[in-house]
Amino acid sequence: MPQRPPWRLPPSRLGSLRGLVGQVRGWYAVHEKRHALAEAQQHAADSATQLAAERTQIAAELAASKQLFPNSPAAPRGAPPARAAQL
């Protein structure tokens, strides 16, 4: 039976801690990713709410402007503006 070199120590309980530290680091990385995803999800929800409110406001402004000019014909797409046509 060959002898161990003197610089190699017998296995100890500390050797198993390396595996535990790796598991904790992995768990922490997953935890950080979940936190970042939750923040991104909240930001997306807030942005969607803000965009919906802006869309509602624009629609209300458009409806109000249509009520100010109920009989004005809609200009066909590609037609020059009225001022340019008069010049």
PEBELDA-V243969 format. One record per backbone hydrogen bond with DSSP energy under -0.5 kcal/mol. NH is the residue of the N-H (numbers start at 0). CO is the residue of the C=O. If there is no record, write none. Layout:
{{NH | CO} {NH | CO}}
This chain:
{{7 | 4} {8 | 6} {14 | 11} {15 | 12} {16 | 12} {16 | 13} {17 | 13} {17 | 14} {18 | 14} {19 | 15} {20 | 16} {21 | 17} {22 | 18} {23 | 19} {24 | 20} {25 | 21} {26 | 22} {27 | 23} {28 | 24} {29 | 25} {30 | 26} {31 | 27} {32 | 28} {33 | 29} {34 | 30} {35 | 31} {36 | 32} {37 | 33} {38 | 34} {39 | 35} {40 | 36} {41 | 37} {42 | 38} {43 | 39} {44 | 40} {45 | 41} {46 | 42} {47 | 43} {48 | 44} {49 | 45} {50 | 46} {51 | 47} {52 | 48} {53 | 49} {54 | 50} {55 | 51} {56 | 52} {57 | 53} {58 | 54} {59 | 55} {60 | 56} {61 | 57} {62 | 58} {63 | 59} {64 | 60} {65 | 61} {66 | 62} {67 | 63} {68 | 64} {69 | 66} {71 | 68} {78 | 75} {84 | 80} {85 | 81} {86 | 82}}
